[in-house]
Amino acid sequence: MKLENLREERILQGKTQTYMAKKLGYKYTSGYANIEMGRTKPSLEIAKHIADLLNIGVQELFFGQKLHKKSNSFEEDRS
């Protein structure tokens, strides 16, 4: 898991750890901060919510991998 991506993306978007913690339903900022520092691994549900808040894909945010867009038709795949 690339936690530096998480912190960098949050900062780039001007969001604070307090903002993220509140949006994720944590009572204290440390609940979110522990994820960023690698002390706690987020559940898939929380990871998806974090990605949604940052408007980025889970794969890209946590693993540094962009998923390729799937084509809509067989013909596009063959070209």
C-alpha positions as CSV (number, residue, x, y, z in Angstrom):
1,M,0.0,0.0,0.0
2,K,1.4,3.4,-1.0
3,L,0.5,5.5,1.9
4,E,2.5,8.5,0.7
5,N,0.0,8.7,-2.3
6,L,-2.8,9.0,0.2
7,R,-1.2,11.9,2.1
8,E,0.0,13.7,-1.0
9,E,-3.4,13.5,-2.7
10,R,-5.2,14.8,0.4
11,I,-2.8,17.7,0.7
12,L,-3.0,18.5,-3.1
13,Q,-6.7,18.8,-2.7
14,G,-6.5,21.0,0.3
15,K,-8.3,18.6,2.6
16,T,-7.2,18.2,6.2
17,Q,-7.0,15.1,8.3
18,T,-9.8,16.5,10.4
19,Y,-12.0,16.9,7.4
20,M,-11.3,13.3,6.2
21,A,-11.9,11.9,9.7
22,K,-15.2,13.6,10.0
23,K,-16.4,12.5,6.6
24,L,-15.4,9.0,7.3
25,G,-17.3,9.0,10.6
26,Y,-14.3,8.9,13.0
27,K,-14.9,10.5,16.3
28,Y,-11.2,11.7,16.5
29,T,-8.8,12.8,13.8
30,S,-6.4,10.1,14.9
31,G,-8.7,7.5,13.4
32,Y,-7.9,8.8,9.9
33,A,-4.3,9.8,10.8
34,N,-3.5,6.2,11.8
35,I,-4.5,5.1,8.3
36,E,-2.2,7.6,6.7
37,M,0.7,6.6,9.0
38,G,0.2,2.9,8.3
39,R,-0.8,2.1,11.9
40,T,-4.2,0.9,10.8
41,K,-5.2,-0.8,7.5
42,P,-8.5,0.5,6.2
43,S,-11.3,-1.9,5.4
44,L,-12.3,-2.1,1.7
45,E,-15.4,0.0,2.5
46,I,-13.3,2.7,4.2
47,A,-10.7,2.6,1.3
48,K,-13.5,3.1,-1.2
49,H,-14.9,6.0,0.8
50,I,-11.5,7.7,1.0
51,A,-11.0,7.3,-2.7
52,D,-14.5,8.8,-3.3
53,L,-13.7,11.8,-1.1
54,L,-10.5,12.4,-3.0
55,N,-12.2,11.6,-6.4
56,I,-9.6,9.0,-7.4
57,G,-9.7,5.3,-7.9
58,V,-8.9,2.9,-5.1
59,Q,-6.2,1.1,-7.1
60,E,-4.4,4.4,-8.0
61,L,-4.7,5.9,-4.6
62,F,-3.5,2.9,-2.5
63,F,-1.4,0.9,-5.0
64,G,-0.2,3.6,-7.5
65,Q,-1.8,1.7,-10.4
66,K,-4.3,3.2,-12.9
67,L,-6.8,0.8,-14.3
68,H,-7.2,0.9,-18.0
69,K,-10.6,1.8,-19.3
70,K,-12.4,-1.1,-20.7
71,S,-13.8,-0.7,-24.2
72,N,-17.5,-1.0,-24.8
73,S,-17.5,-3.3,-27.7
74,F,-15.7,-6.3,-29.2
75,E,-14.8,-4.3,-32.3
76,E,-12.9,-1.7,-30.2
77,D,-10.9,-4.5,-28.6
78,R,-9.8,-5.9,-32.0
79,S,-8.5,-2.6,-33.3
